[in-house]
Amino acid sequence: MIGFAAVMLPSLTGCLKYEKDANSHTTGSTTIFCDNTFENIMRQEVDVFEYQYPDAHILARYGTQTEALDSLLSLNTRTIIISRDLTDREREIIKNKNRNVRSSKIAVDAVALIVNPANPVGKLTLDELADILSGRVRDWNDVWPTDIGEISVVFDHKSSSLVAYMRDSLLNGKELGPNVYAQGSVQGVFKAVKEHKNAIGVLGVSWITTDMASADLTSKELAEQVLNEEPVEGATLSQDVKVLSIYPREGARAYKPYQQNIFDGTYPLFRQIYMHTTGASGSLAGGFYAFVTGNIGQKIIMKTGILPARASRIQVVELK
């Protein structure tokens, strides 16, 4: 068996810890609003930040991308994490409210497709996937000889940013077919795929990596893995679910959403993750923004199975 492990090598020098100062960029309370498809990533960022700075309290809310944007534009929160950059119009709205906004791409997320282990299909082309999402292909037998029946596509929420990504990138903005359903949560997607052989689930790849096995780590244990100068090992895909390989537009080989395949662009389904804040540099919101976009925050992202924006070099190791 051959797998891939990615290693993030530190690209910044100097001390990894911020010094506590009078400007409260490591003390006090602040709120963030995160797209719920990135919840498992941001929870780890918050845990390590609060462990490192016990006088800091990050109050995190998770919801749809639209809700996060509305919260930022109405100044109800200073910081959001979503799957795109702000538009010129959105920046103008913030500026007209006498606020300055800073933005940074913090990661590249792969969109993973999972099926029941009893499903014989292991690979899909982008055209096949588009036909399934649109409802033009409704039965698995039209993809691969099988009798498991009609295809059901399951997302976490009907307003999920994943829905918008798949609709815009594969269907040119056209509506999804009648065979597409919202389960109400990421856990609901797993449950549907586990209980129904004909279901295909759409998730961010960080939800199906071996990093999920570390969910029971204490904040101290997690912090000890990243608060140092050592490189970190990236997560591999979990064996608990069957992850489909996807063919790029041009190419004879299908790829799984390993970090290496995100890094070199061979896995075709990916999207950006952005962090936006109106918090000043000396505020706690500014301090958390600097943390996530800095070396420690990027190491945490590497551990979750997606690609940190500041991964200057990836070392690939074959595991047999």
Number of C-alpha atoms within 10 A of each C-alpha: 5 7 12 19 19 25 22 26 19 19 12 13 8 6 10 15 13 13 10 12 10 10 13 18 25 27 21 15 15 19 17 25 27 26 23 23 26 20 19 15 21 22 14 20 24 22 18 25 23 19 16 18 18 12 13 21 19 20 11 17 15 18 17 18 24 13 16 23 22 15 17 21 19 12 14 13 22 22 28 27 27 24 22 15 17 17 8 8 9 15 16 16 13 17 14 10 11 9 16 14 18 16 17 17 19 22 22 20 24 25 20 23 26 24 25 22 15 12 19 15 18 15 20 19 17 16 14 17 19 20 17 24 24 20 19 13 19 20 18 21 15 14 16 14 10 13 12 16 14 16 22 23 26 27 25 24 21 16 16 20 21 21 20 17 18 20 18 13 13 18 18 11 12 11 14 20 16 13 18 20 17 17 17 15 15 20 11 17 24 25 13 21 22 20 10 16 19 21 25 27 26 20 22 21 25 29 23 25 23 19 20 17 10 12 11 9 10 13 17 12 12 19 21 12 16 20 18 14 16 12 16 18 19 28 24 23 24 15 10 12 17 20 23 19 20 24 22 19 11 8 8 7 12 17 17 22 30 25 30 23 16 22 19 9 12 21 23 19 22 20 17 17 21 20 23 22 23 23 22 18 17 14 20 23 27 21 21 26 26 17 21 21 22 16 25 24 24 23 29 26 28 28 28 26 32 30 30 27 20 20 19 11 13 17 13 16 14 10 9 7
